[in-house]
């Protein structure tokens, strides 16, 4: 489905902060047309429609999905609605780009997978880091065997003060705290670059010791539009060791708030022929002529750039929906990452390692 001029007609469901990155990218994509915007807040939907030239607005996503003038949707809503809206969109014959995490639970992820199979439509999970230019470059190095077999990865995304509050801190709507919000990205990108090996065990810990630290003064931080310091039932921090069938392992830790000197983000991969850093900047390590060599690829964005990455992600979704290519982040991967996240929470709650058959 597409307009006579070949453009994919897109509806964006949810007009909160993340939708701006989607809308900007659709606006720049020559093969997409922003047809409609939906939000529970009609004024917010209309403001976005005015800004991005959408002809129609809705406050009920079901009405948007009934619109025959829409071919595909971006789901940019609270995490607890991702499964429901994605399934309804697929059943309505729309292609779907669902923001991460795809769902809060494994059961919901399996329901989404079945809906994709029934519908035959594209569902792309919003693992935006997969689409970054720096990751695309590194993937070529990895596919060419430059790193050899990747047997270990470690990733850290620590905020010393960065609990967004609002729905992010409401477990019912979000499904969790920094693990499901930040950890989803770094777990996925490591797993993707490691070749998506089968998970055999997960051991994790979560901590809720510091709260949202709303009393802190003199240091600003990102706050959700519905920020409310009185509501916070998600973890402050989490860590995990994930083991894979091929013997490889992944260590991760994340936090919304922590007594740390500074925020920290790193993603590192180690293979038997070379290593790589994805963040804070792309770097490839190897040996040449009995000498250790660090290679710095000369590219426009050596670290994650949101505008570039979302632009590439949206363009890929549009091309996938138009049948020109396969998505890099299919529903099956959304399900596997959800299994890993859920296992970390289960391990933390039970105090034991979770093993997979």
C-alpha positions in Angstrom: 0.0 0.0 0.0 1.2 3.5 -0.8 -0.1 6.6 -2.4 -0.1 7.0 -6.2 3.2 8.9 -5.9 4.7 5.9 -4.1 4.9 7.4 -0.7 4.1 5.5 2.5 1.3 7.2 4.4 2.1 7.2 8.1 0.2 7.7 11.3 2.0 8.5 14.5 0.3 7.2 17.7 1.4 9.1 20.8 2.7 12.7 20.5 5.0 12.7 23.5 8.7 13.5 23.4 10.0 10.5 21.5 7.5 11.1 18.7 9.3 14.3 17.7 12.3 12.2 16.6 10.0 10.0 14.5 8.1 13.0 13.0 11.3 14.8 12.1 12.7 11.7 10.4 9.4 11.1 8.5 9.5 14.7 7.4 13.0 14.3 6.0 12.1 11.0 4.3 11.2 11.5 0.6 9.2 8.3 0.5 7.0 9.0 3.5 4.0 11.2 4.1 2.8 12.1 7.6 -1.0 11.5 7.2 -2.3 11.6 10.8 -1.3 12.0 14.5 -3.1 10.5 17.5 -2.8 11.4 21.1 -5.1 11.2 24.1 -4.5 14.9 24.4 -6.3 16.4 21.4 -4.5 19.7 21.7 -1.1 18.0 21.7 -2.1 16.0 18.7 -3.2 19.1 16.8 0.0 21.0 17.7 2.1 18.2 16.2 -0.2 18.0 13.2 0.2 21.7 12.6 4.0 21.5 12.9 4.4 18.5 10.6 1.6 19.0 8.1 -0.6 16.1 9.1 -4.1 16.4 7.6 -5.9 14.5 10.4 -5.8 14.1 14.1 -7.3 11.5 16.5 -7.6 11.0 20.2 -8.5 7.3 19.8 -6.0 5.1 18.1 -8.7 2.7 16.9 -10.2 5.5 14.8 -6.7 6.2 13.3 -6.3 2.4 12.5 -9.7 2.4 10.8 -8.5 5.2 8.4 -7.9 3.7 5.0 -5.6 6.5 4.1 -2.9 5.2 6.5 -0.5 2.4 5.5 1.8 2.3 8.5 2.1 3.6 12.1 4.8 4.5 14.6 3.7 3.4 18.1 5.2 6.0 20.5 3.0 5.5 23.5 3.5 4.2 27.1 5.1 0.8 27.3 2.0 -0.9 28.7 0.1 -0.1 25.5 2.7 -1.2 22.9 1.4 -4.8 22.6 -2.3 -3.8 22.4 -1.8 -1.1 19.8 0.7 -3.0 17.7 -1.6 -6.1 17.5 -4.6 -3.9 16.6 -2.5 -2.1 13.9 -1.3 -5.3 12.4 -4.9 -6.7 12.3 -6.0 -3.5 10.6 -3.5 -4.2 7.9 -0.9 -1.6 8.9 2.9 -1.9 9.0 4.2 -1.1 12.5 7.3 0.6 13.9 7.0 0.0 17.7 9.2 1.9 20.1 11.3 -0.1 22.5 10.7 -2.1 24.6 8.4 -4.0 22.2 6.3 -5.2 25.2 6.6 -5.4 29.0 6.2 -9.2 29.2 7.2 -12.3 27.2 3.6 -13.3 26.9 2.7 -10.1 25.2 5.7 -10.3 23.0 4.6 -13.8 21.8 1.1 -12.4 21.1 2.7 -9.7 18.9 4.8 -12.2 17.1 1.7 -14.3 16.3 -0.1 -11.2 15.0 2.9 -10.4 12.7 2.7 -14.0 11.3 -1.0 -13.8 10.8 -1.0 -10.4 9.1 2.1 -10.8 7.0 2.9 -7.1 7.7 6.2 -5.6 8.7 6.8 -5.0 12.4 10.1 -3.2 13.2 11.2 -2.9 16.8 12.6 0.5 17.7 16.1 -0.7 18.5 17.4 2.5 17.1 21.1 1.9 17.9 21.2 -0.9 15.3 20.6 1.8 12.7 23.4 4.2 13.8 26.0 4.9 11.1 28.8 3.9 13.5 27.2 0.5 14.1 26.7 0.0 10.4 30.4 0.5 9.9 31.3 -1.8 12.8 28.9 -4.5 11.6 30.8 -4.6 8.3 34.1 -5.1 10.2 32.5 -7.9 12.2 30.9 -9.6 9.2 34.3 -9.6 7.4 35.8 -11.4 10.4 37.9 -8.6 11.7 37.0 -9.3 15.3 36.9 -13.1 14.9 34.5 -14.8 17.4 33.1 -12.3 19.9 33.1 -14.1 23.2 32.7 -11.3 25.7 30.9 -7.9 25.8 30.3 -5.4 28.5 28.1 -2.3 28.5 27.3 0.3 31.0 24.7 3.2 31.0 24.8 5.0 34.3 23.1 8.2 35.2 24.1 9.7 38.5 20.8 11.8 38.5 18.4 11.0 35.8 15.1 9.5 36.9 12.6 11.1 34.5 9.7 10.6 36.9 6.2 10.5 35.5 5.2 7.4 33.5 8.9 6.3 33.4 8.7 5.8 37.2 5.3 4.1 37.2 5.9 0.4 36.9 2.4 -0.3 35.7 2.9 1.9 32.6 6.6 1.4 32.0 7.2 -2.1 33.1 10.3 -1.1 35.0 13.0 1.5 35.4 16.5 1.9 33.9 16.7 -1.8 32.9 13.7 -1.6 30.6 14.3 2.0 29.5 18.1 2.1 29.1 19.3 -1.5 29.4 17.1 -2.5 26.5 19.3 -0.5 24.2 22.7 -1.7 25.4 21.7 -5.3 25.8 20.2 -5.3 22.3 23.2 -3.7 20.6 25.7 -6.0 22.2 23.5 -9.1 21.4 23.0 -7.9 17.8 26.7 -7.3 17.2 27.6 -10.6 18.9 25.6 -12.4 16.2 22.3 -12.8 18.2 23.4 -16.0 20.0 20.9 -18.2 21.9 20.6 -17.2 25.6 21.1 -20.0 28.1 21.2 -18.2 31.5 20.6 -14.9 33.1 21.7 -13.7 36.6 20.6 -10.2 37.6 20.2 -7.8 40.5 18.0 -4.7 40.9 18.2 -2.0 43.5 15.8 0.5 44.9 17.8 2.4 47.4 17.9 6.1 46.4 14.4 6.8 45.1 14.1 9.7 42.6 16.3 12.1 44.6 13.9 15.0 44.0 15.5 16.9 46.8 18.8 17.4 44.9 19.3 21.0 43.9 21.7 22.9 41.6 21.9 20.1 39.0 19.3 19.8 36.3 18.1 16.6 34.6 15.6 15.4 32.1 12.0 15.2 33.4 9.1 13.5 31.8 6.2 15.8 30.7 4.1 14.2 33.5 6.9 14.4 36.1 5.6 13.7 39.6 8.1 13.1 42.4 5.6 11.3 44.6 5.2 8.3 42.3 8.2 6.0 42.0 8.0 2.2 42.2 10.8 1.2 39.7 14.4 0.2 40.3 17.2 2.8 40.7 19.8 0.5 39.2 20.3 -3.0 37.8 23.1 -5.3 36.6 23.2 -8.7 34.9 25.4 -11.4 33.5 23.9 -13.1 30.4 25.4 -16.3 29.1 25.0 -17.7 25.6 25.0 -21.1 24.0 28.2 -20.5 22.2 30.0 -19.8 25.5 30.0 -16.0 25.1 28.8 -13.7 27.9 27.5 -10.2 28.3 27.8 -8.0 31.4 25.6 -4.9 31.8 24.8 -2.3 34.4 22.4 0.6 34.2 21.0 3.3 36.6 18.6 6.2 36.8 20.4 7.4 39.8 23.6 6.4 41.6 26.3 8.0 43.8 28.7 8.3 40.9 31.1 11.1 40.0 29.6 11.4 36.5 27.3 9.9 33.9 28.9 7.0 32.0 28.1 5.2 28.8 30.3 2.6 27.2 29.8 -0.4 25.0 32.7 -2.8 24.4 33.1 -6.1 22.5 36.0 -8.5 22.6 36.8 -11.1 20.0 39.6 -13.6 19.5 41.0 -11.5 16.6 40.1 -8.0 17.7 38.0 -5.8 19.8 35.7 -2.8 19.4 34.2 0.1 21.4 30.8 1.4 20.2 30.6 4.1 22.8 31.8 6.6 23.8 33.2 6.5 20.3 33.8 3.9 17.6 37.2 2.3 17.9 38.5 -1.0 16.6 41.5 -2.8 18.2 43.6 -5.5 16.5 47.1 -6.8 16.0 49.3 -6.0 12.9 52.8 -7.3 12.5 53.1 -8.4 16.2 51.9 -4.9 17.3 48.6 -3.9 19.0 46.9 -1.4 16.8 43.9 0.9 17.6 42.0 1.9 14.5 39.7 5.0 14.6 37.3 4.9 11.6 36.9 8.3 10.0 33.1 8.8 9.9 30.7 11.7 10.4 29.3 10.4 13.7 31.7 8.3 15.7 29.1 7.9 18.5 25.3 7.7 18.7 23.7 10.7 17.1 19.9 10.6 17.6 19.0 12.7 14.6 21.1 10.5 12.3 20.1 7.2 13.8 16.4 7.9 13.9 16.6 9.2 10.3 18.2 5.9 9.2 15.8 3.9 11.3 12.7 5.6 9.8 14.1 5.4 6.3 14.7 1.6 6.8 11.2 1.1 8.1 9.7 3.0 5.1 11.7 0.9 2.7 10.8 -2.3 4.5 7.1 -1.4 4.4 7.4 -0.7 0.7 8.9 -4.1 0.1 12.4 -2.9 -0.8 14.3 -4.6 2.1 14.0 -6.6 5.3 14.0 -4.9 8.7 17.1 -5.1 10.8 15.0 -5.4 14.0 12.2 -7.9 13.5 9.6 -9.1 15.9 11.6 -12.2 16.8 14.4 -10.1 18.1 12.0 -8.0 20.1 10.8 -11.2 21.7 14.3 -12.4 22.6 15.3 -9.1 24.1 12.1 -9.1 26.2 13.0 -12.6 27.4 16.4 -11.3 28.6 14.9 -8.3 30.3 12.2 -10.3 32.0 14.8 -12.9 33.2 16.9 -10.1 34.8 13.9 -9.0 36.8 12.9 -12.6 37.6 16.5 -13.4 38.8 16.6 -10.3 40.9 13.3 -11.1 42.6 14.1 -14.7 43.2 17.7 -14.4 44.0 18.7 -17.2 41.6 20.0 -17.6 38.1 17.3 -18.1 35.4 18.1 -20.9 33.0 16.6 -21.4 29.5 16.0 -24.8 27.9 
